[in-house]
Amino acid sequence: MLVRFIKNWALPLAMLAGTLGYFFFADISFVAPAKPYVNGLVAFLTPLLIFSQLLLTFCKVEVHELKPKSWHGWLLLFQTVSCLIVAVLLVCCPMEEVYREVFEGAMVCLICPTATAAAVITGKLGGSASSLTTYTLLSNLLAAVAVPLFFPLVEPHADIAFFVAFLKILSKVFPLLLCPFLLACFLRAFVPKAHHCLLGFHDAAFYLWAVALAIVSGQTVRSLVNSDAPIFVELLIALAGLITCCIQFYLGKRIGGHYGERISGGQALGQKNTVLAIWMAYTYLNPLSSVGPGSYVLWQNIINSYQLWKKRKNEIKY
C-alpha cells in the first residue's frame, strides 16, 4: 500500500519535499550563514541522479528496435527551429531583463529532450513505445548539441568568450545525455552480468527521478524567493510553460498522425524531461527561467492524466 501510494503521488510529494526543504536543497537558511558546500553538493548530485536514471532506463532498450522514422525528423526540426527563433529574439531584440526570463523559460521547454518515462505513458495510451524510445535518444542528441550552442548566445558572460562557454557547457551536457546510452550498450555487449544486474534495478529509475525532482524544485523555489521580479512576470514565465506544452502536444499529435503514430508523436514532443530542463535553466540561464520548466511539470501531467482518463473511459464504454 505504501509503495503504491508513493508511486501514485510521487509528483506532488517530490515537489512538496523540495518546496519545504528548499532552505537545504537551494542553500537558503534563515538562521545561519549560507553554507557553500551545499551548493557544491547540489551541483554534483543533480547531474549524477539524471545520469543514473538515464542509464537504468537505457539498459532496457533493445538496440535492434531503434529505427528512426520520418516523423522523428519533423519533430527534431520543430525543436531546432523553434529554439533558434526564440534565441534570435533574445539576441537581436532589446527587451527588459524580466521579460528575457519569460523567453528563456520557453526556450528551455522547447529544446528539452523527451522524458524517459514517456515510453511508459505511450504504451498505456496505445502508442508505439519503441518509436518513442528512438525519438528519446534522438532528442537527447539534439539537446546535447543545441544547448551548448544556443545558451551562451542567450545568456553571455562578459568574462567568458562564446567558444569557451560552448565547450564548458558541451563538456557537461553532452556526456550527461549520451554517455548513459553508450555505457548501457557497452555493458550489454561486454559486461552482460553487470547489465543484467542493472536491469534488476530498473524500478529505481522512478525513485531517482523523484529525488532529482525534489532537488530541482528546491532550486526553483530559491529562484522565486531571491528574485526581485514582479509576480506578474513569474506568472508570465509559468504561462510560457503552458503555451509551449500545449503547442508541442498539439503539433506532435498532428505530425505523428500523418504517419499513423498520433499518440507517439504527441508524447515524443510534449512530454519532457523536466528535471533536466529545470537543471539546465537554473545552471546556464537566468535562474528564474527555471519556473518555466517547473510549471511544465504540472501542465504535462495534467494533459497526461486527462489522456489516460479518456482512454479508460472509452475502454469501459466499449
Residue, then its C-alpha position, 0 to 999 in steps of 0.5 A: m500500500l505504501v509503495r503504491f501510494i508513493k508511486n501514485w503521488a510521487l509528483p506532488l510529494a517530490m515537489l512538496a519535499g523540495t518546496l519545504g526543504y528548499f532552505f537545504f536543497a537551494d542553500i537558503s537558511f534563515v538562521a545561519p550563514a549560507k553554507p557553500y558546500v551545499n551548493g557544491l553538493v547540489a551541483f554534483l548530485t543533480p547531474l549524477l541522479i539524471f545520469s543514473q536514471l538515464l542509464l537504468t532506463f537505457c539498459k532496457v532498450e533493445v538496440h535492434e528496435l531503434k529505427p528512426k522514422s520520418w516523423h522523428g525528423w519533423l519533430l527534431l526540426f520543430q525543436t531546432v527551429s523553434c529554439l533558434i527563433v526564440a534565441v534570435l529574439l533574445v539576441c537581436c531584440p532589446m527587451e527588459e531583463v524580466y521579460r528575457e526570463v519569460f523567453e528563456g523559460a520557453m526556450v528551455c521547454l522547447i529544446c528539452p529532450t523527451a522524458t524517459a518515462a514517456a515510453v511508459i505513458t505511450g504504451k498505456l495510451g496505445g502508442s508505439a513505445s519503441s518509436l518513442t524510445t528512438y525519438t528519446l535518444l534522438s532528442n537527447l542528441l539534439a539537446a546535447v548539441a543545441v544547448p551548448l550552442f544556443f545558451p551562451l548566445v542567450e545568456p553571455h558572460a562578459d568574462i567568458a568568450f562564446f567558444v569557451a562557454f560552448l565547450k564548458i557547457l558541451s563538456k557537461v551536457f553532452p556526456l550527461l545525455l549520451c554517455p548513459f546510452l553508450l555505457a548501457c550498450f557497452l555493458r550489454a555487449f561486454v559486461p552482460k552480468a553487470h547489465h543484467c544486474l542493472l536491469g534488476f534495478h530498473d524500478a529505481a529509475f522512478y525513485l531517482w527521478a523523484v529525488a532529482l525532482a525534489i532537488v530541482s524544485g528546491q532550486t526553483v523555489r530559491s529562484l522565486v524567493n531571491s528574485d526581485a521580479p514582479i509576480f506578474v512576470e513569474l506568472l508570465i514565465a509559468l504561462a510560457g510553460l503552458i503555451t509551449c506544452c500545449i503547442q508541442f502536444y498539439l503539433g506532435k499529435r498532428i505530425g505523428g498522425h500523418y504517419g499513423e503514430r498520433i499518440s507517439g508523436g504527441q508524447a515524443l514532443g510534449q512530454k519532457n524531461t523536466v528535471l533536466a530542463i529545470w537543471m539546465a535553466y537554473t545552471y546556464l540561464n537566468p535562474l528564474s527561467s527555471v519556473g518555466p520548466g517547473s510549471y511544465v511539470l504540472w501542465q504535462n501531467i495534467i494533459n497526461s492524466y486527462q489522456l489516460w482518463k479518456k482512454r479508460k473511459n472509452e475502454i469501459k464504454y466499449 
